[in-house]
Amino acid sequence: MRLEIITGIDLGSKTIRIAVGEKDPKTKKIKIIGAAEGESEGISKGVISNLEDTISSISKVVEKTERIIGTSIERANIGISGTHIISEESKGVVAVSRADGEISPEDVARALSAAQIIATPPNYEILHIIPRSYTIDSQPGIKDPVGMTGSRLEVDAQVILGLSNQIKTLNKTFYRVGIEVNEFIFSILACAESVLNREQKELGVVLVNLGETTASMAVFEEGDILKANVLPIGSRHITADIAIGLQIPMKLAEKIKINYGTAKPETVPKYEQINLSELDEKIKTIVSRKEVAEIISARCEEIFNLVDEELKKIGRSGKLPAGVVLTGAAAQLDGIAELAKRVFKLPTSIGFPSGYDTAIDKINDPSFSAAIGLVLWNPAYSIESSPKGTMGLKFKNWVKNLWPK
């Protein structure tokens, strides 16, 4: 039986990452057979700012990946992020259609459709509708209503939306690259697919993806998503702070962050110094490593405080038993988990992608969480798996599987 090839493309503001997997149709296991990354140009804060540069950047990484796997990439799951992504709560209510009151998958689809209509503001389109629970007549808290009996069905859903013009631009971009888009997937949900386990989602957890120009977050509880958001601040702001504080170029500041950076200034001796000529022979300056650590710590703390403010809005600050999981390239910064633990007052860990087989060591890394999650992503929830999947539900794909072809 032929193996299914699945490709995930993670579009970052600094780096584009691609992962390609083979899915065994019998076991459903996925093996990552190839991965590549390359510089991203033309993207800022998840938004395409220069179409031609973006097309060129994607094409280079696609070609690199194709050389590795020995075949062409024809279609892919695309990660989408940016501050234009919003998450809204919505409700949809319908009358049960059957005379005997038994709730069918079609009734569930109509309820989700009603939630879609209510939640969609002008100039936005839906990426995901995620059902959290259902109410049958006056009985709330039902996870899977199919087969139950009632006269009125209501769904409480989380709706993820993106600006229509940005989605159209992404569609145009990949058309020009020569890749068919299977689905646009909110990147933080893709990260959750590869990083979080069922127990964490049940207990209550916040996943924070630390990107180059944004930090995205998703809160799960009782297996459902409570909130998802994108904050306009990322690791590039840390680099900029170092550049301004030390009065040095951004490229050098980035090297300092990578080679000498830590979010634990209290562990750095006052006398420890960094000779900048070791990183750039043109600059004959010596700086304090402790000062660099204090700059990094201050900005990281600001990012975490912004995330905590979002948790306060839903009453979950300090109240998530599975704690905080950090992922993304910046999650590898020394001491960042310890700082997060202090700010959130919750257990904190670094999230690595899992749930696949591979012989490629470099992808077992937080920076590949989104790309791997895009490969692992379940693109459609059929009648059999119904709306009780704990991850996202792409409305149009789910409904497409409700009726026989």
Summary of the structure (lengths in Angstrom):
residues: 405
radius of gyration: 22.4
end to end distance: 22.7
largest distance: 83.1
contacts: 1448
relative contact order: 0.15
helix: 38%
strand: 30%
